[in-house]
Amino acid sequence: MCGIIGYIGNKTLTPLLITGLKRMEYRGYDSAGLSIFQEGAIKTYKKKGRVADLEAITNEVESTSNVGIAHTRWATHGFPNDINAHPHNTANNTISLVHNGIIENYASIKQKLIQEGYQFISDTDTEVLVVLIERFYNNVNDIENAVRLALNEIRGTFGIALISIYEPDKLIAARRGSPLILGIGEDEYLVASDAAAIIEHTKNVVFLNDDEMAILTKDSFITKTISNVQTNNEIHTLEIELEQIEKGGFEHFMLKEIYEQSTTITDAIRGRLLIDEGNVKLGGLRQVQDKLRNAKRIIITACGTSYNAALVGEYLIEQLAHIPVEVEYASEFRYRSPILYEDDVVFVISQSGETADTLAAVQEAKNRGTTVIGIVNVVGSSIARYTDAGIYIHAGPEIGVASTKAFTSQLTVLTLLALYLGRMKNLSIVEGIKIARELSELPKKVEEILQSTDKIEKIAKEYSSSRNYLYLGRGFNYPVALEGALKLKEISYIHAEGYPAAEMKHGPIALIDENMPVVFIAPKDEIYEKILSNVEEVRARKGKVIAIVTKNDNQMNHLADHVIEISETLPILTPILSVIPLQLLAYFTAKELKRDIDKPRNLAKSVTVE
Ligand code: F6R
């Protein structure tokens, strides 16, 4: 959700900033801009559209100094246009600022500043901040202090980077609630919302904490709290390689990530599965082991795709460990004054580890003294750092805006967790071994699905002009129906609903006619017979049935218009397989409709605003 980058060092500035923005473009892509120095003056270039549009107007532009900032935007305040694009500058171009986040009290501050004679040209909250800094600068004559004073006045979230003509050799950055990483190179420093913009230059990073500032010059960096106490942050080494954030011959990141799933599931399992003991080793949970053993209830909170994974987690934990589980959207949890007991444990799931609502849910639960455990992908992200313990899903960077490999890795980790909890409770070793063995077989079965995608592509083409889709599943595959519908909506813009199959007759059945494709997730399990009846009900109303089934399902072969086969596995593991054809169905539909698959309209990868 907006990507910012700042650089100070010796490299040629404009292409470096543009490449950094391109690497973070999945965070926001409605406009982009950059500020550099030319002959002592700040020069800002910004443009509605993609980073490539900004590149087109800046590729001849040379900087006369070695410091600059840039931004790719996902609009919150004000339309995406050239004026609202970042950086935002003071009226006389003394300070230039890029911002990711939302300044909640910007309207009242703007009012006051207007009364004092300051003028504004954009509709953004960010312009208010840069003008406020200028106002303080006029009193204190020190840019660092001016930033500090301004940040103390604002409410909301920010990751900022700024340059000024007052101290042109300094780059100042600060954060509260929005991610910001410092890259520590040789004679160069970077600041960015995302490691993807940094790893080309250095793997040594400092994760800035909330209410911290960084003051960077060409040969030094200092971090301080916003209240001016110096801090000593550990330097971490990133374990990401450049090829992980490149397309590697695939047409889209989403397709690459779908194809990575047999590897990413293997990575989620690696070193954790003790097949002969029918058990699991989760080092990240060691210090909360007793808490988990005594947990009377588990609450899982998350957003979007991660929420759908949480729903599968509910089924898994209740079935294997018999611990009651509640799942709630993080955005509801945070504002609902949730009742939490001493022996509750809260799990949060987040690919990015930066989702604002999920982060706020972590705070809410921690404020109430509850143990909070993260299931996170991005190492060093805010949620990974603020939770009491955690399990990384190890899916590697996910760039496609529509989440795919993170979902199956989340499901894999949730299965490990349920097995771990089950074995702590009453799950037998025999049952544990069966699950562990089957889990280790999944990567092979994922590979099989990915080897025959032609049929899915054909189905996608056939129904790509549909205006609506219905996704139905039961039990473990009900959340998969939600996820399938979400994928299709996000990238093809076709309206899709996911429902528990049996709920169809309580309302959605009214929608079914010969134009309605209905996707049934119907692997062979204990409720398979029930789902067959639901298929009959759709057929009786002339709906078109696409069924995800276990290999050699002769019954469904006769009933459905199309069947897509997955290999047989334990019912509790089917979601990890059954979701993959749905990801592909969404992908090929969007491709047929010529949508911008990796950057669907209105979306951004990491939702760091409320
Ligand atoms: C859907 C998608 C979003 C995210 C949601 C939560 O494809 O990507 O729904 O799942 O924004 O994001 P994380 O998991 O980063 O907290």
Residues whose N, C-alpha, C, O or C-beta is under 5 A from the ligand:
A	BS01	F6R	C303 G304 T305 S306 I349 S350 Q351 S352 G353 T355 V401 A402 S403 K605 V607
